[in-house]
């Protein structure tokens, strides 16, 4: 699993490129303190002023209902591992929401331009006029 990147994956870079082309500026892999005594949560793309955290989730690792697959070999290990990933995602969503952040989750198979448009719409709603 060493070859699996933590950040700067292809889908992340495609989304960031689309966001940058729209004139949006953001932080990458930025730590967010959601609660006291909890390690900072690192979102893939963060808009600090608007308090928007965007995660780009891989279909395999985060259990995509359309494209997520489960390995048949060593299935007891993989089922538990992938289930922990999904549980962690839900826990992070909850912690960030409690801390006043809006969380967006984008699947790796989603079109980067459409995803960037959704992020831009969310920012327009969150930013003060």
MISE-467532 format. One record per residue: residue number from 1; residue in three letters; x, z, y of N, C-alpha, C, O in turn; chain. Coordinates in steps of 0.2 Angstrom, whole numbers. Layout:
% residues N
{NUM, 'ala', {X, Z, Y}, {X, Z, Y}, {X, Z, Y}, {X, Z, Y}, 'A'};
...
//
This chain:
% residues 129
{1, 'unk', {4, 0, -6}, {0, 0, 0}, {4, 0, 6}, {2, 0, 12}, 'A'};
{2, 'unk', {11, 0, 5}, {15, 0, 11}, {14, -6, 16}, {15, -6, 22}, 'A'};
{3, 'unk', {12, -12, 13}, {12, -18, 16}, {5, -18, 21}, {5, -22, 25}, 'A'};
{4, 'unk', {1, -13, 20}, {-5, -13, 24}, {-4, -10, 31}, {-2, -4, 31}, 'A'};
{5, 'unk', {-5, -14, 36}, {-3, -12, 42}, {-8, -7, 45}, {-14, -7, 44}, 'A'};
{6, 'unk', {-6, -2, 49}, {-10, 3, 52}, {-13, 0, 58}, {-19, 2, 60}, 'A'};
{7, 'unk', {-9, -4, 62}, {-12, -7, 68}, {-9, -14, 69}, {-5, -16, 65}, 'A'};
{8, 'unk', {-12, -18, 74}, {-10, -25, 75}, {-12, -29, 69}, {-8, -34, 67}, 'A'};
{9, 'unk', {-17, -28, 66}, {-19, -33, 60}, {-22, -39, 64}, {-23, -39, 70}, 'A'};
{10, 'unk', {-23, -44, 60}, {-25, -50, 62}, {-32, -50, 66}, {-33, -52, 72}, 'A'};
{11, 'unk', {-37, -47, 63}, {-43, -46, 66}, {-43, -42, 73}, {-46, -43, 78}, 'A'};
{12, 'unk', {-39, -37, 73}, {-38, -33, 79}, {-35, -37, 84}, {-37, -37, 90}, 'A'};
{13, 'unk', {-30, -41, 83}, {-26, -45, 88}, {-31, -50, 90}, {-31, -52, 96}, 'A'};
{14, 'unk', {-35, -53, 86}, {-40, -58, 88}, {-45, -55, 93}, {-47, -58, 98}, 'A'};
{15, 'unk', {-47, -49, 92}, {-52, -46, 96}, {-49, -44, 103}, {-52, -45, 108}, 'A'};
{16, 'unk', {-43, -41, 103}, {-39, -40, 109}, {-38, -46, 113}, {-38, -46, 119}, 'A'};
{17, 'unk', {-36, -51, 110}, {-35, -58, 113}, {-41, -60, 117}, {-41, -62, 123}, 'A'};
{18, 'unk', {-47, -59, 114}, {-54, -61, 117}, {-55, -57, 122}, {-58, -59, 127}, 'A'};
{19, 'unk', {-54, -50, 121}, {-55, -45, 127}, {-51, -47, 133}, {-53, -47, 139}, 'A'};
{20, 'unk', {-45, -48, 132}, {-40, -49, 137}, {-42, -56, 141}, {-41, -56, 147}, 'A'};
{21, 'unk', {-44, -61, 137}, {-46, -67, 140}, {-52, -66, 145}, {-53, -70, 150}, 'A'};
{22, 'unk', {-56, -61, 143}, {-62, -59, 148}, {-60, -55, 154}, {-64, -53, 157}, 'A'};
{23, 'unk', {-54, -53, 154}, {-51, -49, 160}, {-52, -42, 159}, {-51, -38, 163}, 'A'};
{24, 'unk', {-53, -40, 153}, {-54, -33, 151}, {-47, -30, 149}, {-43, -33, 146}, 'A'};
{25, 'unk', {-46, -24, 152}, {-39, -21, 150}, {-41, -14, 146}, {-46, -11, 148}, 'A'};
{26, 'unk', {-37, -13, 142}, {-38, -7, 137}, {-31, -4, 135}, {-26, -7, 136}, 'A'};
{27, 'unk', {-32, 1, 131}, {-26, 4, 128}, {-27, 3, 120}, {-32, 2, 117}, 'A'};
{28, 'unk', {-21, 2, 117}, {-21, 0, 110}, {-19, 7, 106}, {-14, 10, 108}, 'A'};
{29, 'unk', {-22, 8, 100}, {-20, 14, 96}, {-19, 20, 100}, {-14, 24, 99}, 'A'};
{30, 'unk', {-24, 21, 105}, {-23, 27, 109}, {-26, 33, 106}, {-32, 33, 103}, 'A'};
{31, 'unk', {-23, 39, 106}, {-25, 45, 104}, {-31, 48, 108}, {-30, 48, 114}, 'A'};
{32, 'unk', {-36, 50, 105}, {-42, 53, 109}, {-43, 60, 106}, {-44, 61, 100}, 'A'};
{33, 'unk', {-43, 65, 110}, {-44, 72, 108}, {-51, 73, 108}, {-54, 74, 113}, 'A'};
{34, 'unk', {-54, 74, 102}, {-61, 74, 102}, {-64, 81, 101}, {-69, 83, 103}, 'A'};
{35, 'unk', {-60, 86, 98}, {-61, 93, 97}, {-55, 97, 97}, {-50, 95, 95}, 'A'};
{36, 'unk', {-56, 103, 99}, {-50, 108, 98}, {-49, 109, 91}, {-53, 110, 87}, 'A'};
{37, 'unk', {-42, 109, 89}, {-40, 111, 83}, {-41, 105, 78}, {-40, 105, 72}, 'A'};
{38, 'unk', {-43, 99, 80}, {-43, 93, 76}, {-38, 88, 79}, {-37, 87, 85}, 'A'};
{39, 'unk', {-34, 85, 74}, {-29, 80, 76}, {-33, 74, 80}, {-38, 73, 79}, 'A'};
{40, 'unk', {-29, 72, 85}, {-32, 66, 89}, {-34, 60, 85}, {-31, 59, 80}, 'A'};
{41, 'unk', {-39, 57, 87}, {-42, 51, 83}, {-39, 45, 87}, {-39, 45, 93}, 'A'};
{42, 'unk', {-36, 41, 83}, {-33, 35, 86}, {-38, 29, 85}, {-38, 26, 79}, 'A'};
{43, 'unk', {-41, 26, 90}, {-45, 21, 90}, {-41, 14, 91}, {-36, 15, 94}, 'A'};
{44, 'unk', {-43, 9, 88}, {-39, 2, 89}, {-39, 0, 96}, {-34, -2, 98}, 'A'};
{45, 'unk', {-45, 0, 99}, {-45, -2, 106}, {-49, 3, 110}, {-54, 5, 108}, 'A'};
{46, 'unk', {-46, 6, 116}, {-49, 11, 119}, {-50, 10, 127}, {-45, 7, 130}, 'A'};
{47, 'unk', {-56, 11, 129}, {-57, 10, 136}, {-58, 17, 139}, {-63, 20, 138}, 'A'};
{48, 'unk', {-53, 20, 142}, {-53, 27, 143}, {-58, 29, 149}, {-61, 34, 148}, 'A'};
{49, 'unk', {-58, 25, 154}, {-62, 27, 160}, {-70, 27, 158}, {-74, 31, 160}, 'A'};
{50, 'unk', {-72, 22, 153}, {-78, 21, 151}, {-80, 26, 145}, {-86, 26, 143}, 'A'};
{51, 'unk', {-75, 28, 142}, {-75, 33, 136}, {-78, 29, 130}, {-83, 31, 127}, 'A'};
{52, 'unk', {-75, 23, 129}, {-78, 18, 124}, {-72, 17, 119}, {-66, 15, 121}, 'A'};
{53, 'unk', {-73, 19, 112}, {-68, 18, 107}, {-71, 13, 102}, {-76, 13, 100}, 'A'};
{54, 'unk', {-66, 8, 101}, {-68, 2, 97}, {-64, 2, 91}, {-57, 3, 91}, 'A'};
{55, 'unk', {-67, 2, 85}, {-63, 2, 79}, {-64, -5, 75}, {-70, -7, 75}, 'A'};
{56, 'unk', {-59, -8, 73}, {-60, -14, 69}, {-59, -12, 62}, {-53, -11, 60}, 'A'};
{57, 'unk', {-64, -12, 58}, {-64, -10, 51}, {-63, -16, 46}, {-66, -21, 47}, 'A'};
{58, 'unk', {-58, -15, 41}, {-57, -20, 36}, {-63, -19, 31}, {-65, -13, 29}, 'A'};
{59, 'unk', {-65, -25, 28}, {-71, -25, 24}, {-69, -21, 17}, {-73, -17, 15}, 'A'};
{60, 'unk', {-63, -21, 15}, {-62, -18, 8}, {-61, -10, 10}, {-64, -6, 6}, 'A'};
{61, 'unk', {-57, -9, 15}, {-55, -2, 16}, {-61, 3, 18}, {-61, 9, 18}, 'A'};
{62, 'unk', {-66, 0, 22}, {-71, 4, 25}, {-78, 2, 22}, {-83, 4, 25}, 'A'};
{63, 'unk', {-78, -1, 16}, {-84, -2, 12}, {-89, -6, 16}, {-95, -4, 16}, 'A'};
{64, 'unk', {-88, -12, 18}, {-92, -17, 21}, {-98, -19, 16}, {-97, -20, 10}, 'A'};
{65, 'unk', {-104, -18, 18}, {-110, -19, 13}, {-110, -27, 11}, {-113, -28, 6}, 'A'};
{66, 'unk', {-107, -31, 15}, {-108, -38, 13}, {-102, -41, 9}, {-102, -44, 5}, 'A'};
{67, 'unk', {-96, -38, 11}, {-90, -41, 8}, {-85, -36, 5}, {-80, -37, 2}, 'A'};
{68, 'unk', {-87, -29, 5}, {-83, -24, 2}, {-83, -25, -6}, {-88, -26, -9}, 'A'};
{69, 'unk', {-77, -24, -9}, {-77, -25, -16}, {-74, -18, -19}, {-70, -15, -15}, 'A'};
{70, 'unk', {-75, -17, -25}, {-72, -11, -28}, {-68, -13, -34}, {-70, -17, -38}, 'A'};
{71, 'unk', {-61, -11, -34}, {-57, -13, -40}, {-60, -11, -46}, {-62, -5, -46}, 'A'};
{72, 'unk', {-59, -14, -52}, {-61, -12, -58}, {-55, -8, -62}, {-57, -4, -66}, 'A'};
{73, 'unk', {-49, -9, -60}, {-44, -6, -63}, {-43, 1, -59}, {-43, 1, -53}, 'A'};
{74, 'unk', {-42, 6, -62}, {-40, 13, -59}, {-46, 14, -54}, {-45, 17, -49}, 'A'};
{75, 'unk', {-52, 13, -57}, {-58, 13, -52}, {-60, 20, -50}, {-62, 21, -45}, 'A'};
{76, 'unk', {-58, 25, -54}, {-59, 32, -52}, {-55, 34, -46}, {-57, 38, -41}, 'A'};
{77, 'unk', {-49, 32, -46}, {-45, 33, -40}, {-48, 29, -34}, {-48, 32, -28}, 'A'};
{78, 'unk', {-49, 22, -35}, {-51, 18, -29}, {-58, 20, -26}, {-59, 20, -20}, 'A'};
{79, 'unk', {-63, 22, -31}, {-69, 24, -28}, {-69, 30, -24}, {-72, 30, -19}, 'A'};
{80, 'unk', {-65, 35, -26}, {-64, 41, -22}, {-60, 40, -15}, {-62, 42, -10}, 'A'};
{81, 'unk', {-55, 35, -16}, {-51, 34, -10}, {-56, 30, -5}, {-56, 32, 1}, 'A'};
{82, 'unk', {-59, 25, -7}, {-64, 21, -2}, {-69, 26, 1}, {-71, 25, 6}, 'A'};
{83, 'unk', {-72, 30, -4}, {-77, 34, -1}, {-75, 39, 4}, {-78, 41, 9}, 'A'};
{84, 'unk', {-68, 42, 3}, {-65, 46, 8}, {-65, 42, 15}, {-66, 45, 20}, 'A'};
{85, 'unk', {-63, 36, 15}, {-62, 32, 21}, {-69, 32, 24}, {-69, 33, 31}, 'A'};
{86, 'unk', {-74, 30, 21}, {-81, 30, 24}, {-83, 37, 27}, {-85, 37, 32}, 'A'};
{87, 'unk', {-82, 42, 23}, {-83, 49, 25}, {-79, 50, 32}, {-82, 53, 37}, 'A'};
{88, 'unk', {-73, 49, 32}, {-69, 50, 38}, {-71, 46, 44}, {-72, 49, 49}, 'A'};
{89, 'unk', {-73, 40, 43}, {-76, 36, 48}, {-82, 39, 51}, {-83, 40, 57}, 'A'};
{90, 'unk', {-87, 42, 47}, {-93, 45, 49}, {-91, 51, 53}, {-94, 53, 58}, 'A'};
{91, 'unk', {-86, 55, 50}, {-84, 61, 54}, {-81, 60, 61}, {-83, 63, 65}, 'A'};
{92, 'unk', {-77, 55, 61}, {-74, 53, 68}, {-79, 51, 72}, {-79, 52, 78}, 'A'};
{93, 'unk', {-84, 47, 70}, {-90, 44, 74}, {-93, 50, 77}, {-95, 51, 83}, 'A'};
{94, 'unk', {-95, 55, 73}, {-98, 61, 75}, {-94, 65, 80}, {-97, 68, 85}, 'A'};
{95, 'unk', {-88, 66, 79}, {-84, 70, 83}, {-83, 67, 90}, {-83, 70, 95}, 'A'};
{96, 'unk', {-82, 61, 90}, {-81, 57, 96}, {-88, 57, 100}, {-88, 58, 106}, 'A'};
{97, 'unk', {-93, 56, 97}, {-100, 57, 100}, {-101, 63, 104}, {-103, 64, 109}, 'A'};
{98, 'unk', {-99, 69, 100}, {-100, 75, 103}, {-95, 76, 109}, {-97, 80, 113}, 'A'};
{99, 'unk', {-90, 73, 109}, {-85, 74, 115}, {-87, 69, 120}, {-83, 69, 125}, 'A'};
{100, 'unk', {-92, 65, 120}, {-95, 61, 125}, {-92, 54, 125}, {-93, 50, 130}, 'A'};
{101, 'unk', {-90, 52, 119}, {-87, 45, 119}, {-93, 41, 115}, {-97, 43, 111}, 'A'};
{102, 'unk', {-92, 34, 117}, {-97, 29, 113}, {-92, 26, 108}, {-86, 24, 110}, 'A'};
{103, 'unk', {-94, 25, 102}, {-90, 22, 97}, {-93, 15, 95}, {-99, 15, 94}, 'A'};
{104, 'unk', {-89, 10, 95}, {-91, 4, 92}, {-87, 2, 86}, {-81, 3, 86}, 'A'};
{105, 'unk', {-90, 0, 81}, {-87, -2, 74}, {-88, -9, 73}, {-94, -12, 73}, 'A'};
{106, 'unk', {-83, -13, 73}, {-83, -20, 72}, {-80, -22, 65}, {-74, -20, 63}, 'A'};
{107, 'unk', {-83, -26, 61}, {-81, -28, 54}, {-75, -33, 55}, {-76, -38, 60}, 'A'};
{108, 'unk', {-70, -34, 51}, {-65, -39, 52}, {-68, -46, 51}, {-65, -51, 53}, 'A'};
{109, 'unk', {-74, -47, 48}, {-76, -54, 47}, {-81, -56, 52}, {-83, -62, 53}, 'A'};
{110, 'unk', {-82, -52, 57}, {-86, -54, 63}, {-82, -58, 68}, {-76, -57, 68}, 'A'};
{111, 'unk', {-85, -63, 71}, {-82, -67, 76}, {-79, -63, 82}, {-83, -59, 85}, 'A'};
{112, 'unk', {-73, -64, 83}, {-70, -61, 89}, {-73, -62, 95}, {-73, -57, 99}, 'A'};
{113, 'unk', {-75, -68, 97}, {-78, -69, 103}, {-85, -66, 104}, {-87, -63, 109}, 'A'};
{114, 'unk', {-89, -66, 99}, {-95, -62, 99}, {-94, -55, 99}, {-98, -51, 103}, 'A'};
{115, 'unk', {-89, -52, 96}, {-88, -45, 96}, {-85, -43, 103}, {-87, -38, 106}, 'A'};
{116, 'unk', {-81, -47, 106}, {-79, -46, 113}, {-85, -46, 118}, {-85, -42, 122}, 'A'};
{117, 'unk', {-90, -50, 117}, {-96, -50, 121}, {-99, -44, 120}, {-102, -41, 125}, 'A'};
{118, 'unk', {-100, -41, 114}, {-104, -35, 113}, {-100, -29, 116}, {-103, -25, 119}, 'A'};
{119, 'unk', {-93, -29, 116}, {-89, -24, 119}, {-90, -25, 127}, {-91, -19, 130}, 'A'};
{120, 'unk', {-90, -31, 130}, {-91, -32, 137}, {-98, -29, 139}, {-98, -26, 144}, 'A'};
{121, 'unk', {-103, -30, 135}, {-110, -28, 137}, {-110, -20, 137}, {-113, -17, 141}, 'A'};
{122, 'unk', {-107, -17, 132}, {-107, -10, 131}, {-103, -7, 138}, {-105, -2, 140}, 'A'};
{123, 'unk', {-97, -10, 139}, {-94, -8, 145}, {-98, -8, 152}, {-98, -4, 156}, 'A'};
{124, 'unk', {-102, -14, 152}, {-106, -15, 158}, {-111, -9, 159}, {-112, -7, 164}, 'A'};
{125, 'unk', {-114, -7, 153}, {-118, -1, 153}, {-115, 5, 154}, {-118, 10, 157}, 'A'};
{126, 'unk', {-109, 6, 152}, {-106, 13, 153}, {-102, 14, 160}, {-102, 19, 162}, 'A'};
{127, 'unk', {-100, 8, 163}, {-96, 9, 169}, {-101, 11, 175}, {-106, 8, 175}, 'A'};
{128, 'unk', {-99, 15, 179}, {-103, 17, 185}, {-103, 11, 190}, {-99, 7, 190}, 'A'};
{129, 'unk', {-109, 10, 193}, {-110, 4, 197}, {-108, 5, 204}, {-108, 1, 208}, 'A'};
//
